[in-house]
Amino acid sequence: MSLSQVIKLSNQSERLANRKVNSVKLIAVSKVQPNEKVEAVLKEGHRCFGENRVQEALNKWPSFKENYENVELHLIGPLQTNKARQAFELFDVIQTLDRPKLAILLANLTQERGFCPSLFIQVNTGEEPQKTGVLPKDLDIFIKDCQSMDLRIDGLMCIPPLNEEPALHFSLLRKMQERNNIRFLSMGMSSDYESAIMFGATHVRIGSAIFGERVANF
Ligand SMILES: *Cc1c(COP(=O)(O)O)cnc(C)c1O
């Protein structure tokens, strides 16, 4: 696959779902991809990227951002509190707000810095013990707690369990979005983004379908 093929298939799904063409944001997940491949996609004009590690993103994106305007960077991996300040400065969107301690820290940084990246809450829809994310039963209260700290929650994000039908998780996340009046839904990866678009994804996170298989496995 390639970026243009992914765009084509994503447009097809948008039409099938009666949604506006190009209304779904494609986040090109560039983690562990060689810089040449990332730069090739930048040269094609794509500007929206996702990284799952703060340190790796810090090594790569400041210089890309100098050379290419209007890059939009999404953090899609767990955020440790000792990296929060750096993430706050580098990322336009943090998709992995997943616990009260991090919310408090981000609220304090917002007060201090006078701005805040766009925030999505990661939901552990499969209730998997090894995965980060807010449990479904805790979500509504967590959203209210964030809002009471003046944190605006723009979206919800999920990573379905490997061996389950992703559509179940997409529809679950959508219900949570609707009942909490949240604007964006980040769901769907290389193997299932077409289905995610049918279920209302506003953001899909696509790595291998754009760049090819990752050499290292995270
Ligand atoms: C790596 C990653 C992706 C992209 O996975 P692909 O299957 O390569 O599309 C999407 N979301 C998250 C959270 C990831 O860590």
The ligand as an SDF file (V2000), in Angstrom:
LIG
                    3D

 15 15  0  0  0  0  0  0  0  0999 V2000
    1.5230    1.6230   15.8940 C   0  0  0  0  0  0  0  0  0  0  0  0
    0.1770    2.1500   16.1840 C   0  0  0  0  0  0  0  0  0  0  0  0
   -0.7620    2.3370   15.1630 C   0  0  0  0  0  0  0  0  0  0  0  0
   -0.5250    1.9720   13.7130 C   0  0  0  0  0  0  0  0  0  0  0  0
   -0.5360    0.5940   13.5260 O   0  0  0  0  0  0  0  0  0  0  0  0
   -0.5910   -0.0440   12.0580 P   0  0  0  0  0  0  0  0  0  0  0  0
   -1.2110   -1.3640   12.2800 O   0  0  0  0  0  0  0  0  0  0  0  0
    0.7960   -0.1010   11.5600 O   0  0  0  0  0  0  0  0  0  0  0  0
   -1.4510    0.8290   11.2260 O   0  0  0  0  0  0  0  0  0  0  0  0
   -1.9940    2.8680   15.5090 C   0  0  0  0  0  0  0  0  0  0  0  0
   -2.2870    3.2090   16.7800 N   0  0  0  0  0  0  0  0  0  0  0  0
   -1.3990    3.0560   17.7850 C   0  0  0  0  0  0  0  0  0  0  0  0
   -1.7830    3.4590   19.1610 C   0  0  0  0  0  0  0  0  0  0  0  0
   -0.1400    2.5220   17.5170 C   0  0  0  0  0  0  0  0  0  0  0  0
    0.7340    2.3650   18.5360 O   0  0  0  0  0  0  0  0  0  0  0  0
  1  2  1  0
  2  3  1  0
  2 14  2  0
  3  4  1  0
  3 10  2  0
  4  5  1  0
  5  6  1  0
  6  7  2  0
  6  8  1  0
  6  9  1  0
 10 11  1  0
 11 12  2  0
 12 13  1  0
 12 14  1  0
 14 15  1  0
M  END
$$$$
